Amino acid sequence: MDFRLTEEQAMLRDTLSRYLADRDPLDARLKRRSRQPRGDAALWRALATDLGIVGAALPEEAGGMGGGAIETMVVMDALGEALATVPYLSAVVLAGGVLKQETAVLAQVADGSLLLALAALEAESRHCWHAVATRAVRDGDDWRIDGAKAVVLGAPDAATLVVSARTSGDVRDRDGVSLFLVDAAAVTRHDYRLIDGTPASDVVLDGAHGALVGDPGGATPLLEAAGDAAVAATVAEAAGVARRMLADTVEWTKQRKQFGQALAGFQVLQHRMVDMYMAAEQIQSAAYLATLNLDAAPDQRARAISAAKAVTAEALRFVAQNAVQLHGAMGLTDELAVGHYFKRATAIEQQFGAADHHLKRYAALAA
């Protein structure tokens, strides 16, 4: 199997990586983030208007580049390596993933004029996309929605929420879940940042009105496909995070000395960094496994996604913990980049289900 990127995909990767490294370095982004409670609006505008990166995986009829899962993998890998806190995962992969047929809406996403967030998971759903207690009932030409959503990524900055709500059936029925476009100003939000600085919100819908998207009651397959695509994107981001932590650790051990020689000269630490390299390569392979199975049948896709996430969670933890240990006490401070990457790695390990969740899911699907 040929894993080489096409010329266009390689250009996309190089353009984004160079921009983030040269024109918007990490220290500048961290300073901006410390001054504002929400996401990095300036960087998002640049990715949408200056580079066109936001539309890399969106269809051409929506103003995108017509790419797909590979382009998303390339973008998320570069964002992970640069530790760029932008809502690509929430706005493009998740919200854009369930709105594939809404060309007019996606066109606004691609040009940066509309920021979406998917409000789907609830406090009791446990990563199950069809476990929806939020209810929607007809109210004139629109629908009235009542319920609550938990840890909605990107919601503090979103102008419109894509909300899942039940139009029929019981809480855990696969059928009966619908999607609605809801003005973010019509809901009550509790905004916060996750441990890694990612903006998120808990959202309460108390009689908010929304417009139905697609057929009523048939949103579960769309939500599950978008959820698996988000896991694949997160694994790709983890590959970039692990690669950067490994590179920083190798460079650090070359500079720091103990007993009169650089730390990199000690064979036991060389072996440790080789193990970190092998773990980082595992994550990269998992990213390919997940990405190349997104168009497979639902059961095969789900097995590949869970296998990739379980491997990534374990391997990323190994890389992150060893990176911090080899940096010594400085590894957990905000002074060095590795401390920030460690926080993002910790969040990725739990995002969309930790290793134990995906091992159970894989076992159930295999059975």
For each residue, the residues with C-beta under 8 A, 3 or more apart:
1:
2:
3: 288
4:
5: 9 10 13 70 74
6: 9 10
7: 10 11
8: 11 12 65
9: 5 6 12 13 67 70 71 74
10: 5 6 7 13 14
11: 7 8 14 15
12: 8 9 15 16 53 56 65 67 71 74 75
13: 5 9 10 16 17 74 77 78
14: 10 11 17 18
15: 11 12 18 19 51 53
16: 12 13 19 20 47 51 53 74 75 78 79
17: 13 14 20 21 78 81 82
18: 14 15 21 22 23
19: 15 16 22 23 24 46 50 51
20: 16 17 23 24 25 78 79 82 84
21: 17 18 25 82
22: 18 19 25
23: 18 19 20
24: 19 20 28 29 43 46 84
25: 20 21 22 28 29
26: 29 30 82 83 337 340
27: 30 31
28: 24 25 31 32
29: 24 25 26 32 33 40 43 83 84 85
30: 26 27 33 34 334 340
31: 27 28 34 35
32: 28 29 35 36 40 42
33: 29 30 36 40 85 197
34: 30 31
35: 31 32
36: 32 33
37: 156 191 193 199
38: 41 156 157 191 199
39: 44 85 86 87 154 156 157 199
40: 29 32 33 43 44 84 85 86
41: 38 44 45 157
42: 32 45 46
43: 24 29 40 46 47 84 86
44: 39 40 41 47 48 54 86 87 112 115 157
45: 41 42 48 49 50 112
46: 19 24 42 43 49 50 51
47: 16 43 44 50 51 53 54 86 88 112
48: 44 45 51 52 53 54 55 110 111 112
49: 45 46 52 111 112
50: 19 45 46 47
51: 15 16 19 46 47 48
52: 48 49 55 56 65 110
53: 12 15 16 47 48 56 75 88
54: 44 47 48 58 88 91 92 109 110 111 112
55: 48 52 58 62 63 64 65 109 110 111
56: 12 52 53 64 65 67 71 72 74 75
57: 64 65 67 68 69 71 72 75 92 93 96
58: 54 55 62 63 64 65 66 67 92 96 106 109 110
59: 62 64 66 100 103 106
60: 63 64 65 66
61: 103
62: 55 58 59 103 104 106 107 109 110
63: 55 58 60 106 107 110 111
64: 55 56 57 58 59 60 67 106 110
65: 8 12 52 55 56 57 58 60 71
66: 58 59 60
67: 9 12 56 57 58 64 70 71 72
68: 57 71 72
69: 57 72 73 229 232 291 292 294 295
70: 5 9 67 73 74 291
71: 9 12 56 57 65 67 68 74 75
72: 56 57 67 68 69 75 76 92 93 229 232 233 236 291
73: 69 70 76 77 232 233 236 287 288 291
74: 5 9 12 13 16 56 70 71 77 78 236
75: 12 16 53 56 57 71 72 78 79 88
76: 72 73 79 80 88 89 93 233 234 236 237 240
77: 13 73 74 80 81 236 237 239 240 287
78: 13 16 17 20 74 75 81 82 240
79: 16 20 75 76 82 83 84 86 88 237 240
80: 76 77 83 236 237 238 239 240 241 244 344
81: 17 77 78 240 241 243 244
82: 17 20 21 26 78 79 240 244
83: 26 29 79 80 241 244 337 340 341 344
84: 20 24 29 40 43 79
85: 29 33 39 40 196 197 198 199
86: 39 40 43 44 47 79
87: 39 44 90 91 115 117 153 154 157 158 199
88: 47 53 54 75 76 79 91 92 93 233
89: 76 92 93 94 153 154 230 233 234 237
90: 87 93 94 95 116 117 118 152 153 154 155 158
91: 54 87 88 94 95 96 109 115 116 117 154 158
92: 54 57 58 72 88 89 95 96 97 109
93: 57 72 76 88 89 90 96 97 226 229 230 233
94: 89 90 91 97 98 117 118 120 153 226 227 229 230
95: 90 91 92 98 99 109 116 117 118 162
96: 57 58 91 92 93 99 100 106 109 116
97: 92 93 94 100 222 225 226 229 230
98: 94 95 118 162 179 213 219 222 223 226
99: 95 96 102 105 106 116 162 179 213
100: 59 96 97 106 222
101: 214
102: 99 105 106 213
103: 59 61 62 106 107
104: 62 107 108
105: 99 102 108 109 114 116 181
106: 58 59 62 63 64 96 99 100 102 103 109 110
107: 62 63 103 104 110 111
108: 104 105 111 113 114
109: 54 55 58 62 91 92 95 96 105 106 112 114 115 116
110: 48 52 54 55 58 62 63 64 106 107
111: 48 49 54 55 63 107 108
112: 44 45 47 48 49 54 109 115
113: 108
114: 105 108 109 159 160
115: 44 87 91 109 112 154 157 158 159 160
116: 90 91 95 96 99 105 109 154 158 159 160 161 162
117: 87 90 91 94 95 152 153 154 155 157 158 160 161 162 184
118: 90 94 95 98 152 153 161 162 164 226
119: 149 152 155 161 162 163 164 182 203
120: 94 129 132 149 162 163 164 223
121: 125 127 129 149 150 151 152
122: 125 131 132 133 134 147 148 149 150
123: 148 150
124: 131 133
125: 121 122 128 129 131 132 150
126: 131
127: 121 227 352 353 357
128: 125 131 172
129: 120 121 125 164 177 220 223 224 227
130: 172 173 174 177 220 223 224
131: 122 124 125 126 128 171 172
132: 120 122 125 147 164 165 166 171 177
133: 122 124 147 166 171
134: 122 145 146 147 148 149 163 164 165 166 205
135: 145 146 147 165 166 167
136: 143 144 145 146 165 166 167 178 180 210
137: 143 144 167
138: 142 143 144
139: 142 143 144 209
140:
141:
142: 138 139 209 210 211
143: 136 137 138 139 165 167 180 209 210 211 212
144: 136 137 138 139 207 208 209
145: 134 135 136 163 165 180 182 205 207 208 209 210
146: 134 135 136 205 206 207
147: 122 132 133 134 135 165 204 205
148: 122 123 134 202 203 204 205
149: 119 120 121 122 134 152 163 202 203 205
150: 121 122 123 125 202
151: 121 194 200 201 202
152: 90 117 118 119 121 149 155 161 200 201 202 203
153: 87 89 90 94 117 118 198 199 200
154: 39 87 89 90 91 115 116 117 157 158 199 200
155: 90 117 119 152 158 161 184 189 191 199 200 201 203
156: 37 38 39 189 191 199 200 201
157: 38 39 41 44 87 115 117 154 199
158: 87 90 91 115 116 117 154 155 161 184
159: 114 115 116 183 184
160: 114 115 116 117 181 182 183 184
161: 116 117 118 119 152 155 158 181 182 183 184 187 203
162: 95 98 99 116 117 118 119 120 179 180 181 182 213
163: 119 120 134 145 149 179 180 181 182 205 208 210
164: 118 119 120 129 132 134 177 178 179 180 219 223
165: 132 134 135 136 143 145 147 177 178 180 205 210
166: 132 133 134 135 136 169 171 173 176 177 178
167: 135 136 137 143 176 177 178 216 217
168: 173 175 176 216 217
169: 166 173 175 176 217
170: 173 176
171: 131 132 133 166
172: 128 130 131
173: 130 166 168 169 170 176
174: 130 177 220
175: 168 169 217 218 220
176: 166 167 168 169 170 173 217
177: 129 130 132 164 165 166 167 174 217 218 219 220 223
178: 136 164 165 166 167 212 213 214 215 216 217 218 219
179: 98 99 162 163 164 212 213 214 219 222
180: 136 143 145 162 163 164 165 210 211 212 213
181: 105 160 161 162 163 210 211 213
182: 119 145 160 161 162 163 186 187 205 208 209 210
183: 159 160 161 186 208
184: 117 155 158 159 160 161 187 189
185:
186: 182 183 205 208 209
187: 161 182 184 203 204 205 208
188: 203 204 205 206
189: 155 156 184 201 202 203 204
190: 201 202
191: 37 38 155 156 199 200 201
192: 199 200 201
193: 37 197 198 199 200
194: 151 197 198 200 347
195: 343 346 347
196: 85 340 343 344 346 347
197: 33 85 193 194 340 343 344
198: 85 153 193 194 347
199: 37 38 39 85 87 153 154 155 156 157 191 192 193
200: 151 152 153 154 155 156 191 192 193 194
201: 151 152 155 156 189 190 191 192
202: 148 149 150 151 152 189 190
203: 119 148 149 152 155 161 187 188 189
204: 147 148 187 188 189
205: 134 145 146 147 148 149 163 165 182 186 187 188 208
206: 146 188
207: 144 145 146
208: 144 145 163 182 183 186 187 205
209: 139 142 143 144 145 182 186
210: 136 142 143 145 163 165 180 181 182
211: 142 143 180 181
212: 143 178 179 180 216
213: 98 99 102 162 178 179 180 181
214: 101 178 179 218 219 222
215: 178 218
216: 167 168 178 212
217: 167 168 169 175 176 177 178
218: 175 177 178 214 215 221 222
219: 98 164 177 178 179 214 222 223
220: 129 130 174 175 177 223 224
221: 218 224 225 298
222: 97 98 100 179 214 218 219 225 226
223: 98 120 129 130 164 177 219 220 226 227
224: 129 130 220 221 227 228 298 302
225: 97 221 222 228 229 294 298 301
226: 93 94 97 98 118 222 223 229 230
227: 94 127 129 223 224 230 231 352
228: 224 225 231 232 290 294 301 302 305
229: 69 72 93 94 97 225 226 232 233 294
230: 89 93 94 97 226 227 233 234 352
231: 227 228 234 235 290 305 308 309 352 353
232: 69 72 73 228 229 235 236 287 290 291 294 305 308
233: 72 73 76 88 89 93 229 230 236 237
234: 76 89 230 231 237 238 309 312 348 351 352
235: 231 232 238 239 283 286 287 290 308 309 312
236: 72 73 74 76 77 80 232 233 239 240 287 290 291
237: 76 77 79 80 89 233 234 240 241 348
238: 80 234 235 241 242 283 287 312 316 345 348
239: 77 80 235 236 242 243 280 283 284 286 287
240: 76 77 78 79 80 81 82 236 237 243 244
241: 80 81 83 237 238 244 245 316 341 344 345 348
242: 238 239 245 246 276 279 280 283 315 316 319 320 345
243: 81 239 240 246 247 280 284
244: 80 81 82 83 240 241 247 248 337 341
245: 241 242 248 249 276 319 320 323 338 341 342 345
246: 242 243 249 250 273 276 277 280 319 323
247: 243 244 250 251
248: 244 245 251 252 323 336 337 338 341
249: 245 246 252 253 273 276 322 323 326 327 338
250: 246 247 253 254 264 273
251: 247 248 254 255
252: 248 249 255 256 263 326 327 338
253: 249 250 256 262 263 264 269 273 326
254: 250 251 262 263 264
255: 251 252 262
256: 252 253 262 263 328
257: 260 261 262 263
258: 261 263 266
259:
260: 257
261: 257 258 265 266
262: 253 254 255 256 257 265
263: 252 253 254 256 257 258 266 269 326
264: 250 253 254 269 270 273
265: 261 262
266: 258 261 263 269 270
267: 270 271
268: 271 272
269: 253 263 264 266 272 273 326
270: 264 266 267 273 274
271: 267 268 274 275
272: 268 269 275 276 322 326
273: 246 249 250 253 264 269 270 276 277 322 326
274: 270 271 277 278
275: 271 272 278 279 318 322
276: 242 245 246 249 272 273 279 280 318 319 322 323
277: 246 273 274 280 281
278: 274 275 281 282
279: 242 275 276 282 283 315 316 318 319
280: 239 242 243 246 276 277 283 284 315 319
281: 277 278 284 285
282: 278 279 285 286 311 312 315
283: 235 238 239 242 279 280 286 287 311 312 315 316 319
284: 239 243 280 281 287 288
285: 281 282 288 289
286: 235 239 282 283 289 290 307 308 309 311 312 315
287: 73 77 232 235 236 238 239 283 284 290 291 308 312
288: 3 73 284 285 291 292
289: 285 286 292 293 304 307 308
290: 228 231 232 235 236 286 287 293 294 304 305 308 309
291: 69 70 72 73 232 236 287 288 294
292: 69 288 289 304
293: 289 290 296 300 301 304 305
294: 69 225 228 229 232 290 291 301 305
295: 69 301
296: 293 300 301 304
297: 300 301
298: 221 224 225 301 302
299: 302 303 365
300: 293 296 297 303 304
301: 225 228 293 294 295 296 297 298 304 305
302: 224 228 298 299 305 306 361 365
303: 299 300 306 307 362 365 366
304: 289 290 292 293 296 300 301 307 308
305: 228 231 232 290 293 294 301 302 308 309 358
306: 302 303 309 310 358 359 361 362 365
307: 286 289 303 304 310 311 358 362
308: 231 232 235 286 287 289 290 304 305 311 312
309: 231 234 235 286 290 305 306 312 313 352 353 355 358
310: 306 307 313 314 355 358 359 362
311: 282 283 286 307 308 314 315
312: 234 235 238 282 283 286 287 308 309 315 316 348
313: 309 310 316 317 348 349 354 355 358
314: 310 311 317 318 355
315: 242 279 280 282 283 286 311 312 318 319
316: 238 241 242 279 283 312 313 319 320 345 348 349
317: 313 314 320 321 345 349
318: 275 276 279 314 315 321 322
319: 242 245 246 276 279 280 283 315 316 322 323 345
320: 242 245 316 317 323 324 341 342 345 346
321: 317 318 324 325
322: 249 272 273 275 276 318 319 325 326
323: 245 246 248 249 276 319 320 326 327 331 338 341 342
324: 320 321 327 331 332 338 339 342
325: 321 322 328 331
326: 249 252 253 263 269 272 273 322 323 331
327: 249 252 323 324 330 331 336 338
328: 256 325 331
329: 332 333
330: 327 333 335 336 339
331: 323 324 325 326 327 328 336 338 339 342
332: 324 329 339 342
333: 329 330 336 339
334: 30 339 340
335: 330 339
336: 248 327 330 331 333 339
337: 26 83 244 248 340 341
338: 245 248 249 252 323 324 327 331 341 342
339: 324 330 331 332 333 334 335 336 342 343
340: 26 30 83 196 197 334 337 343 344
341: 83 241 244 245 248 320 323 337 338 344 345
342: 245 320 323 324 331 332 338 339 345 346
343: 195 196 197 339 340 346 347
344: 80 83 196 197 241 340 341 347 348
345: 238 241 242 245 316 317 319 320 341 342 348 349
346: 195 196 320 342 343 349 350
347: 194 195 196 198 343 344 350 351
348: 234 237 238 241 312 313 316 344 345 351
349: 313 316 317 345 346 354 355
350: 346 347 353 354
351: 234 347 348
352: 127 227 230 231 234 309
353: 127 231 309 350 357 358 361
354: 313 349 350 357 358
355: 309 310 313 314 349 358 359
356: 359 360
357: 127 353 354 360 361
358: 305 306 307 309 310 313 353 354 355 361 362
359: 306 310 355 356 362 363
360: 356 357 363 364
361: 302 306 353 357 358 364 365
362: 303 306 307 310 358 359 365 366
363: 359 360 366 367
364: 360 361 367
365: 299 302 303 306 361 362
366: 303 362 363
367: 363 364
